[in-house]
Amino acid sequence: MAGQLGGQPIFILREGSQRTKGREAQNNNIMAAKAVAAAVRTTLGPKGMDKMLVDSLGDIVITNDGATILKEMDIEHPAAKMIVEVAKTQDDEVGDGTTTAAVLAGEFLKNAEELLEQNVHPTVIANGYRLAASKAKEILQTLAHVVSADDRELLFKIAATAITGKGAEAHKDVFANLTVDAVLSVVNTDDGKRTVDVDDIKVEKKVGGSIESSVLIKGMVIDKERVHTNMPKKVVDAKILLLNEALEIKKTEVDAEIQIKSPDQLQLFLDQEEQMIHDMVTKVINSGANVVFVQKGIDDIAQHYLAKEGIYAARRVKKSDMEKLARATGAKILTSLKGIEDTDLGKAGLVEEKKIGDEAMTFITECHNPRSVSIILHGGTEHVVDEAERALHDALRVVGVAIEDEKLVAGGGSPEIELALRLREYASTLSGREQLAVTKFAEALEVIPRSLAENAGLDPINMIAEMRNQHELGNKTAGLNVFTGKVVDMLEEGVVEPLRVKTQAIDSATEAATMILRIDDVLSSKSGGGMPPGGMPPGGMGGGMGGMEGMD
């Protein structure tokens, strides 16, 4: 990019920079975003397929989860990255519907491209899309049904819908039951408003056994065993001490040199060290605790003293587990052994070591605060367990959201078809070019039922025609049963999801699409950033070095 002044070229951008502008920039961006949406589109719905992602180290991820797929794909194009953001936002906000959000964003852009070719200005399209999105959210509110936290059967159906189409689908009932039990155990009620923090539910993965043998433990499970075999396997009425400090001798901060001239001095030195550890353990014993969880190490001698006193101890407990233990037992995490108060200790009815498979784990049950539960997930191989965990995470979040919002809508593509119909009616009330954009927005929503039909090997044109027909007759919950290929009432079928899944997907997809649409100039400076001049070809880094984009 150079300006001309008195015959002398002036360079504004660094050498090797690239610039695309106008329609070319828009086309590039839309093409990249569509490609990303297409990558996850085949995973949508109960008959969706999985993706196998292999990274540069040869690690494998097999998944059906849109957010996971997009995160693991090393995406380079800046506009494509925005579609990844859409899926990530959806995952953070609701936990499910990540593929839906990404596919919608891609389809909104694809339809906008058709309008751009008719010379409709991007700002007009963006405005039309915004109008359509806010209207869509209004319409969704009218389609929503109320769900209460006491309606276990409905919550079960919500969980089952989230799990359908994931790897764990064969054991849908087991999972849905686990999910509902776990979420109901951790519901908080403040001023009549319910909240669910999924972090209160700990998922512990174990390879071995089948998915069916997964269980819910009312309490905490920690993947650690007691440090010494002489310690009791079982402690009833546990008083729990949580320590952030190591029960071993600290190494000096500065490089110190200790000169020992005779064997007696060495013995004295060792005795002194042992005495220091003994003093530490005495403080623990005097605190009245009979179970100790330490975030760092426990010295061999300390283990011996603790075992002699019949105290159960576990070491190198993860920080996140320590925080959950503090919540579950009411203990405080102490960073020093000085002045331990009675109030610093937590309580639990039972702490015991049990074997699961060939590994020993610590179970803390009958907690002081029962709003902490753990799920032990089993599976034949590591990949199966990982995918089961992703499915479970989606289900937990979705049931939590349903309890918080108390609103749900039918699934199976029925809300999208209804929205498309209503938005077409709404478009006809608008004057000006915005109505073109609203119509395209309505059309784009139908990509969801279309993809459901395509992934199930059904004829999408017939299916959508049949669904539209049903909706025009007033069956607002008519959706596609992909197993039978028939259009049926989704509420009766029990295919339901929280309202927030849909509103969030439409919101974030619309925002990303309008943002990409409004870009008409892409300036990318790729060389430089500490590289030697001329050390890289213009256009810079290839796919191998994904993380270095924003360095200069």
N, C-alpha and C positions, 0 to 999 in steps of 0.2 A: 504494500500500500504506500504509494509515494505521491507527494504533491510536487508541483512544478513552480519554481520561483526564480525568475531571471535566468533560465537555462540550467539551474542547479537543482537536481532532484533532492527532495527532503524525505528521508525515511521515517515514517511514524511508527510502524510495527517492526518488531525485531525480525531479522532475516530468518526465513524458514517458517514464518507464521502463515496460517492459511485463513482465507476469508471466503465464506459463501454467503450470498445475500439474496433477498427477495424470494421468489417462488422456489428457487433451487434449495435454499435453506429450509423452507417449510417442507418441501417434498422429502428432503433427507431426514428431517426430524420425524415426520409422520411415518416414513417407511421404517425407521428404526423402532419406533414405538409399536407399530403394527407387528413387526417381527417378534418382539418380546411377548406381546399378548398372544400371538399364535403359538409360541413355545409352550404356554401353559394351558391353552384352550382344550387340548385333548384330555386333560386330567379332570375336567369339570363333570360333576354328577356321579351318580352311583355306578355307572358303567365306564367312568373315566379310567384311563390307563395311568401307570406310574412312570416316573422318569428315573433313569440311573445316571448319576452324576459322578464322574471320576475326576479328582483334582490332580494337580501336578505331582503330588507325592504318591498318587495311586490309591488314595483313600476313596472309599465308595459310599455314596449316599443313595438309597433307593427310597423315593418318596412320592406322595401324591399331593403334598401341601404346597400351594402356590408360592407362599412367602419363602419357604425353604428352598424351592427350586430356583427362584429368582435370586435369592441371596447367594446360593452356591455357584450359580452360573457367573463366570467372571465377565461382567458386562462392561464394555468400554465406552460405548457411545453415550454422550451426555443426555440426549433426549430419552434414550432407552433407560437410563438410570432413574429417570423420573417415574417411569412405570414401576420400577422396583420399589421406589419410595411409597407409591400408592399401596402396594401389597403390604409393605412393612407397617404403614399407618393402620391399615385394616387389621393387621395381626395384633398390633399394640392396643387398639381400641376395643376390638370385639373378639379377636382370636380365631374367627372363622370367616369364610367368604373372601379369602385372599385372592383366589383364582377369579372369582366373579368380578372383583374390583379391577384387576389387571385387564381382564378381557373387555370390560365395559370401556375402560380408558382407551384401549386400542380401537374399539369399534366407533367411539365418539369421533376419534381423529380420522378414521377411514371415511366416515360419512361427511365430515367437515371438508375433506379433500374434494369430494364431489361438488360441494358448494363453491370452493375456491376456484374450481375449473369453470364455474359459471360466473366468475368475477364478483362473487359476494365478498365483501371486505371481512377480514378476520375479526375485526372488532364487533361487527354485526353478529357474526356467528357466535362469538364469545358471549355477547349479551343475550342472544336467544337461548344459548345453552344454560345460562344462569337462571333465566326466567323459567325454563323447563325444569331445572333441578329443584327450584324452590316449590314449583307447582307439584312436582312428583312427590316431594316430601309431605305436602299437604294431603295429597290423595292417599299416600301410604297410611297416614294417621287414620283415615276413614276405613281402611281395610284391616286395621289392627284388631286383634282380639285380646281380651284381658286374661292374664295367667296369674295365679296366686302361688305363693311359696308352699301352700298346703296341698296344692294339686299335684301330687306326686306322679300321677299317671301322665299328665301333660309334660312335666319336666322330663320324665323318662323318654317321651317321644322326641323332645327337643334334642336330648343327648343322642338318641338313636339316629336322628337325622344327620347330626354332625359327624357321626362315626361312619355312616353308610358311604361306601365308595373308597374308604381308606383300607389299608392292609388288614386292619383289625376287624373288618366287617363280619367275618365268620363267627366272631364271638361278641356280636353286637349287644346281646342282652346282658352278658356278664359286665361288659364295659359300661353300659348305660346305667346299670344298677350301682356299680362302684361310683360312677360320676355323681349320681343324684345323692347317694348316701354321703359322699365326701363333701359336696357343696353344702348340703343342708347342715352338716356338722359345723361349718365355719361361718354361717351367716351372722353378721353383726346387725343389731338394730339400734339406730340412734334417732331419737325424736320421731319414731314411727317410720323412719326411712331405712330400708335394708341395704346393706353393702356386703359385698363378697370379695375378700382378698384371696386370690388363688395361691398366693405365696404361703398361706397357712396350710396348704396341702402339699406334702412332700412326696415326690414320686421317686421310688428307689428301684432301679432297674436290675434285674438278675437274669443272666442267660442260663437257661436250663428249665426243664418242665415245659408245659404248654401255656398259652395265653390264658386258658380257662382257670389255671390254678392261681391267678392273680388275686390278691386279697386286700381288704381295707383294714387297717389297724387303727383303732381309736387311740391315738397317741403318736409317739415319735419312733421312727426306726432309724438307727444310725449304723452306717456301714463300718463299724469298728468293733473289735472284740476287747475283752478285758486284757490288761497288759501282763498279768501274771497268773499262772495256773492255780496258785494257792488262794486266789481271791474267790469270794463266793460267787456262784453262778447266778444267784437270785437274791435280790434285796427287797424285802417288803417294807413299806413305809419309808421310802427313800428320802433322805435329806440331801439335796443335790447342790454341789459347789461347782460353779463354772469359772475356770481360770484361764486367763489370757497369757499367763506367765508360765515359763518352763519350770518344771520341778527338777532342775539340774543346775550345776555350777555355771555361772555366767563366765564367759571368756572376757578377759580384760579388753577395753576399748582400744587402748594404746598398746603398742608392742612392748611387752614387759619381759624382762629377763630375770629369772629366779636362779640364784646360784646356790647349789646344795653341795656342801663340802663333805658331809659324812652320812652314812646310812641312817643314823638316828634322825637326822634332820629330814630325810626323805620320808621316814615313817611318820614323823610329826606332821609333815606337810599333808600326807595322805589322810592321817587321822583328822586333821583340821578340816579338810574337804568333806570327809564323811560327817563330821560334826555339823557342818553348815547344812548339809542335806537333811540330817536328822532334825535340825531346828525347823527347817522348812516343813517337813512332814508333821512335826509336832504341832505346828500352827494349824495345819489342815485337820489333824485329829481333834485338837482343842475346839475347833469351830463346831464340832458336833456333826459334821457331814459324814455320811456313810457311802456316798457315791461322788466321784470326782471326774469331771470331764475337762481335759486340758487341751488347749489349742496347739500347744507346742509339745516338746518332748518330756519324757519322764525318765530320770536316771535309773540304772539298774538297782542301785542301793535304795533309792526312794521306792521303787516297786516292791522291794523286799519288805521295807517297813510298813508300807500301806497294806500289803497282803497279810502281814502279821496282825494288823489291827482289824482285819476283816472288812477293809474298805474296797469297794468296787471302783476301779479306775480305768479310763480309756484315754489314749493320747492322740495327738495330731487330728483332732476333730475339726472339720471344715468350719470356716467363719460363719457361713450361712446356716450351718447346722447349729452352731452355738447360739445364733440369734433366735432360731426357731425354738431351741430348748428353753431359752430365757422366756420366750412368750408362753410356751406350754407349761412350764413348771413354776414361773414366777420368780426365778432366780435372777440375780444380777451378775453380769459378766465382770469379774474382778481382774484388774491388771496388776494387783499387788497382794501379797499375803498379809500385809500389815493391817491389823485391826479389822478382822472379819466379824461382822455383826450377824445376829440371828436372822435379821431381815434380808440379808444377802443370799440366804440359802433358798433353794426352791424345793417344792414337794411333789412327790409322785407316789402312787399306791404301790407300784411294782416296777423294778428295774431288773431285767434279766437278759442273759445271753442265750440266744437260740441259734441253732444251725439252720441255714436255708441253703439247700443244695450242699455244697461242700464248704461254704463260708459261714463263719460265725458272725452274728450281728447283734447289736444291743437294742432291746425293745424297752421303751419307757411308756408304760400305760397307766391308766387311772390317774391322769394328770390333774394338777391343781386347776388348770384352765383347759377344759376339754375341747376348746375350739382350735385344736391342732390335730390333724390326722395325717396318716401316711398310707400310700398305696404301694404295695410291692408288686411290680410288674414282671411277669415271666414271659419267656419266649424262646423258641428253639434256637435262634441264632441272634447274633448281635444286631444285625440289620432289622430283624423282625421286632426286637424289643425297642429299637430306636424309633421305628415307624409307629409302633403301638403307642409309644410315649407322645409322639406328635399328634396322633389321633385323640389321645386322652386329653392332651392340653387343650385342643380345640373344643372338645366336649365340655370340659370343666369351665372354660371361659364362657361358652355359650349359655350353659345353665346358669352361671353366675350373673350374666347380663340379663337373662330373662327374669331372674328373681329381683334384680335391681330395678329394671324398667317396668316389669309386670305387663309387657306388651309383646304379642307375637303375631307373625303373619304366616300364611300357608306357604309351602315351598313348591318345588317341582315346576318352576317357571311361571306359576300362576300370577304372582304380583306383577311380573314384568309385562305379561300380556295385557293385564288390566290397565297398567300405567300407559302402555303404548296406545291403547284405545282412547283413554281419557285425554292424553296429551294431544292426540290428533284432533279431538274435539276442541281442545283449548287453543290449538294453533289456528283453527278457523276463526276464532274470535279476535285474533291479532291482526293489525294492519302492518304493512311494511314488510321488509325482508326478514325480520325476526321470525315470522311464521315459518319460513323455509327451514330455519335452524331448529325450531321446536319440532317440526315434522321429522327432521333427520335424527333428532335426539330420540324421539319416540321409536323410530325405526331401529336405532342402535340398541335399544333395550331388548329387542326381540332376539338379539344374539344369544342371550342366555338360554331360553327354551330351544332355540335352534341348535346350539351346541349340545344340549342335553340329548336331543333327538339324534344328532349325527353320531355322538359318542356311543349311543346305544344301537347304532346301525339301523335306525328308523328313517323314513323319508321325512326330512325336515319341513318340506313345503306342505305336505298333507297334514302333518301334525300341527303346524302353526295355524293352518286354515281351520282345522277342527277346534283348536283351542279358542281362536278368535270367535268362532261361531258360538261356542258355549258361553263365552264372556258377554257376547252381544245379547244373549238370551237372559243374561243377568246372573249366571253362575260365577260369582267373583272368585271362587276358590278352585275353579277347574284348572287342573295342571296335568302334567304328563307322567304317567306311571311307566317308567322306562323298562320295567321288567315284563309288562304285558303289552306295551305299545298302545295302551288305551288312554283316552283323556278322562280322568276321574276327579272326584272331589278330594282335594289334597288334605283338607281338615279331617275328613272321615278316615283317610288312609293313615293319618297320624304323621304326615310329613310337614313339620312346622319348624320355624326358626324365629329367633328374636327379631323384633322390628329394627333394632339398631344395626343388625347385619346389613340390611338393605339400605337404610338411610346413610350409613357411613360409606358404603360402597359407592352409592350414587354421588355423594358429596365429594369424596376424595378423587374419584375418577373424573368428575366434571372439572374440578379445580386443576388437576394435572393437564387435562386435555386443553382447557382454555389457555393455560400458561404456555404450553408448547405451541399452540396456534398463533399466539401473539409474537412469537420470535420471528424476526425477518432478517436477522443478521447474525452469523455465527463467526466469531473471531477466535481462532485457537492458536495460541503460541505454544508450540510443543518443544522447540529446542531450548537450550539454556538450562538454568536451574542447576548450575554447578558443573555442567558438561563442558568439555573443551569445545571451542568454536569449530564448527564443521564436523564435530564428532558424531553427529547423528544426521540421518537423512532428513530433508524437509518433511514435515508431517509427523516426524518424531516417532514416538514409541509404539511398538506393535502391541499385539494382544498379551504378550508375555509379562509386561510390567504394569499391571492394572492399577497399582496403588499410587502411581507417581504423577498423577495428572496435575494436581493443584500445587506443585511445589514451587513454581516461581511466582 
